[in-house]
Amino acid sequence: LDWTYLVRPWIPILLGLHLQFSRASNCPEECRCDRTFVYCNERSLTSVPLGIGEGYKTLYLHNNLISNAGFPLELHHVASVETVYLYGNQLDEFPVNLPKNVRVLHLQENNIQTISRVALAQLLQLEELHLDDNSISTVGVEEGAFREALSLKMLFLTKNHLSSVPIGLPDDLKELRLDENRIAVIAEEAFQNVTRLERLLLDGNLLTDEGISPGTFQDLVTLRDLSLARNSLTYPPPFLPGEMLVKLNFQENQMSKIPVKALAGLHRLEKLDLSNNQLQSLVRGVFDGLGSLRQLTVRNNPWLCDCGMHWVVSWLKSLPASLNVRGFMCHKPEKFRGMVIRELSADLVHCPQPASTPHTALTSSVSVSTDFPLVTRHVSSSKRPLTTLPTLYTIYTTREDGLRTKQPLQVTFTILNGSDIHVRWLASFPVTAYKVTWARMEPSLTGDTVRERIVGGDHRGIRLTNLEPKSTYRICVIPLDAFNNYRPKDDTVCTEAVTTSAFFSPDNNNRRRSGPEQATQPESGSPLLLAGLIGGAVIVVLVVLLSIFCWHMHKKSHSEWKYNRGRRKDDYCEAGTKKDNSLLEMTETGFQIVSLNNEQLLKGDFRIQPIYSPNGGLSYRDCPPVNNSTMYCKNNVQDHDS
């Protein structure tokens, strides 16, 4: 009993050591083993090494030179291996003798051309199969081969040579990737038995409207993600599955129209991408059934901003904040090119009146705040010039019940002279930036290019300059959020203003136009202008200080020596020597005399006599020389040695 008590604590340790040594003994010499992993990758192997024992779960064999003949039969009986990496080898057929319980198999970047039923029938536990970037063709896949893998859930066949969808897919398949192939035809029975499929990618193929049979997708009742990008479709396929579909991608096709019922029934659709197509207009009500839509992308379509786009403008302005719409931008006509469709107002995309209907006056009214009298502007069919007054506009939003609610954004448009308009705004809510657009209007509404400028949210105004005198301009102010999107449920503030005559302001007589209409910088209260003023003042101060310093140095250099006027240069050079006994006048108390001919100068060669005393008075007292020697005169001047 006591012996058993002593041995019992050592039993787990001994078992662990036994397992460790047994694994080490079952690790092939060409590989490295670590816990449940066997690393045989990137060793230029031509076959799978022998001696892989039980206990290992992941086998790395990628980036070698393994061919189909390099799979020994004993590998198939290793029951513990669940994941095998064999990409980047030299396989030309689907390999046999793989571990019988493998669940994830990576065979990308080989040259596999054929897939047999026998090879897949050995892998009853296979759930995820990667066959991307091979040479698999439709005729190279034996019919019903994939169905032999009874547990297969994910099948990846991207970048192969398939011309049609393989026949006989597994019943439990959930994800199928067939993008970047040569598929031109999808038979109606291609997905007939795949009733649990959730994701289907068919991007980058050769699909046309005629190549997709009617009802091809209608049996995919569990499908959540369908992508048909980079094909040649001119309209969406009919009978799309609407029970569970969440994401639908038609990017980069040739779609020129979307039938009104094409998207009907997609009640759970959240993301729809129609970018890079040939759409010019949309049928009214095409998006009415998409109650769960959260993101709509329509970039790079040649949208025609005419009468048919009128309902789109109203629809965009009524969208909830939860729906993100991107890409509605005018391509035609030229006067609206680059203008966001949501900015268009009713009179810019108005529908022409029937010929039998008499011409009636078009009236547009803009309500103003209570601080100013109510102003209503009438625009007749002849488009006579408007009388522009500095008025304060307010944003209004139309609710579902038809009532208009007031928003706290107010904009003032002021006519300064014949070519300047001052735009000011005031918002009680935080705004990241403001977008100001303006365009000159003609009597026929064929205005010139719409111009725009974005200023920061801290600015309160902008001045539009170099405008045409006696011209009608349409000016809009749009609040933007942090992503340059519109504030949800806010309308754009727009008005039409008329500039005065060129002689209205004296400034116009001296003003020369340097180009098309442009906007000046935001008002002087901006931080940039203040920084500029401070910088200019600093520069001026530095220039003044530098000038004073230079003047002082110049004056000092001229005060070193002072000569009598009228003397020749040679006299000054030899003044005080035996050759010229003229006097050298100095105002300083210190000096130095240097010989010009490099001869040694003796003390007796000099005679120094001060004329000016240090206190500024004159002194005519001479110092008579004694025996031709140097004499030091002391006329209130400190003695110095020469």
Phi, psi and omega in degrees: 000316180293326179295319178295323180295326181282327184278331187305316180296338183272348183299311179299322181294317180295322178295319178297318178295321179297318179295319181296315181290326179292322177294318180297324180287337181265006179272126180301150181294329182283351188242175174235132183244140180214112183053250183257015184245140175240118184256103176240020186277151172057049179234014180057035180284142176258352177207163179287129182298147175278158174094015176281113185268181179287158179106339178270141184249332183236129183239117181259113180232018187281159178057051173237199179239034186285132176252179182295336180279359186261026180245103181290155182295328182294338178296326181295337184266001175282103190278342186276340183288128181243337182229131181230129177253113181233022182284153178074039177242203184238046179275137175242357173222160175295124189289153173250172180065026173286160178308132191292337182253020181296137181251326180235125184230123180252113180235027181291160171057042169248202176232039183294128181244332183231148178228121183256157177292326182297318182296317181281337178293341177282346188248074183285340181261002184294126181245330185225119185235120180253112179237028182294150172058055173236200181237040184281127177248170181297318181287344180277351180259117178295135184301128180080010183296315182291336180290341177293332176278088191296333185261006187296126180248327184229125181232120183247116180233033180293143176059061172233199183242033182287137176254353176204169179286131179303140179272137177089055178277155180297147183292327184266014182296133181248333180222129181227121179246116180236023183286158180059049173240202179237034184288122179245342184225136173237113180289155183295332181267008184299320182246025188294323183261355182270075187272355180250010182294133181247334181222130182225119180246121179234029182292151171066040176246197182245034185285137174237177179298321181284339183282346179255115181292145177301135179081014181299322186257358189290338179275353180275072189288342180258005184293130180247334184224117178234124181233123179235035183290157176057050172236202182233041180278141176257350174201160182296146177297146180284161174058052175288146180288124185252357185293316186231358187297125182248325184231130182225126186234117176241028184295144175056056169243200178242033185291124177248352179204154175231110179303150186298333181259006184295326182253011181292141178089355179273067188289337182257005181294129181248328182231128179228125182241116178241025184291156174055052174238200182242031182286129175249335180206170180229145177283137180302130177089009183293335180255011188296327184275000184268073184287339182258007185297131180242337181214125178234122182240123183227033183296155172056049169242145181281067184298132178259111184272082178232203183301326182291346180266002183299317182290331179294321178300313179295322180293319179296323181286343181262003184289148176285166182292338183284346182260120180258114181248130183228136169106000177282096182221135185294138173249325176222154352292174187298328183291339180253004184301131179083358181271135179292132186298328180296337179284339185295138177259172186298323183284342178279329179241037183289152178273137180294147179284147175301154184296328182281348182275128178296152180286116178250156182291134175271125185243131174229127182245144178235121180279146182239168182289169183287352179286344181234155176294152181295131181238127175238128182254131179251126178248112182279171181294338178276355176058053178288155184302145181269147174273111187266129176235152174292098182242158183252116184262156181229140176285138174235148176236135179270123179274175182296331181276004176093352180278151180254124181254143184276135177251149187277051172236122183236137185231137179243130176246122183237127176276116181272314179198201185291345184223006182233137173229130180259125180248125177235154178215161180214124181234138178267001178242155180290133180231131180288319181202162176239139176249121180249124178239146177210148181209141179278130183258144175255167178303334180263013181064023173259078183281175179275191186298137178286128180252154184213161177208136178250127179239159182294160181292345179275351179278153182238008179180171179205150181246122178269121184241171178056038175275160179283131177296152177052045180232151179265127179240139173259121185240133180231144175236125184235125173282137181243155176264193186295338181256018183061028172262165181284149173294127183298140176069013175254138179268153175287137178269116182229153174202165175249127182235147182246124176286155182277183179290162183295333182266010182294321182241141178299337181296333187286338181291331182258357184274132176245134183280132181252005181161195180290174182301138178215164180256137175285175178293159178302169191300162189295350179282002183286153179296329181295318179295319178297318178296322178296319178297317180296317179298320178297319179296319179297319179296318179298316180298318180297320178296318180297316180297320179295323178295317179297318180297315179297320180295320179294316179294323179295318180293322181294321181293331181277345182267002181293315182227142178228120184253156172289139179287144178101346179281150176280162181297320181295323179299319181291323183294327184245019181296136178088358176265179181293332181290329182219114183270011178295159187270143174259118185270131180225143178255355181259161181270353178234143180202174178213134180250130182240136179291139181269338183249021176060019176272150181288131181264134178260160180299328183284355181278353187240149170221120185245128180223114177290142178257316181257134176278157182300337180272009175093352180277166179267146178223127181247013182284123182269160175244099184297137179286150180236116176053043175053036179245165181287136180240140180258115182272135181243080177248071183060025179239135180292139182294144176224146174278141178274000000 
